Amino acid sequence: MLKHGLHAFVSRGSRSGELLFPHKHEDGSYVVSKTRFEIDYIRVTRESEILPWLEKGYSLRMSNPANGIAAPSLIKPESIFRPVIL
C-alpha cells in the first residue's frame, strides 16, 4: 500500500521503476514549478495543495529518501499518478 496518493516512478537509470513521492523540504514545504530554477519555485505547505498546481501544468519535486533517492527530481505532471477517489 502506498503512503502517499501522489506518486511517480523513476524512468531511467539504475533506479528505473522505483517509486517517488512528493519531496518534503527542510522547511516542511513541497515545491511545484514550471522550470528547474529556484527563482520559479512555488512552495506549498500541505500535500493537499499540490494537485491544483499539477492540473495547471506545474511540475513537482519528488524523491524517496527511504529507498536512497534523497535528491528531489522535478517530475512533469503527466508522469505523476494521482489518487483515485471513489
NORKA-V561347 format. One record per pair of residues at least 4 apart in sequence whose ideal C-beta (glycine too) atoms are under 6 Angstrom apart, sorted by the first residue. I is the first residue (numbers start at 1). GAP is how many residues later the second one is. D is the distance in whole Angstrom. If there is no record, write none. Layout:
# NORKA-V561347
i: [I/I]
gap: [GAP/GAP]
d: [D/D]
This chain:
# NORKA-V561347
i: [2/4/5/6/6/7/7/7/8/8/8/8/8/9/10/10/10/12/18/19/20/20/21/22/22/22/23/23/23/23/25/29/29/30/30/31/31/31/32/32/32/32/33/33/33/34/34/35/36/44/53/54/59/59/59/60/61/61/62/62/63/63/64/65/75/75]
gap: [5/17/78/16/74/12/14/74/12/54/67/71/72/8/5/6/8/4/49/45/42/44/43/8/25/40/38/39/40/49/4/14/16/14/20/10/12/30/10/21/26/28/7/8/26/6/24/5/38/5/5/23/15/16/17/15/11/13/11/13/6/9/5/5/4/5]
d: [6/5/3/6/6/6/6/5/5/6/5/5/5/6/5/5/5/6/6/6/4/5/6/5/6/6/5/6/4/4/5/4/6/5/6/5/6/4/5/4/4/5/5/5/6/6/6/5/5/4/4/4/5/6/5/5/4/6/6/5/5/4/4/5/5/6]
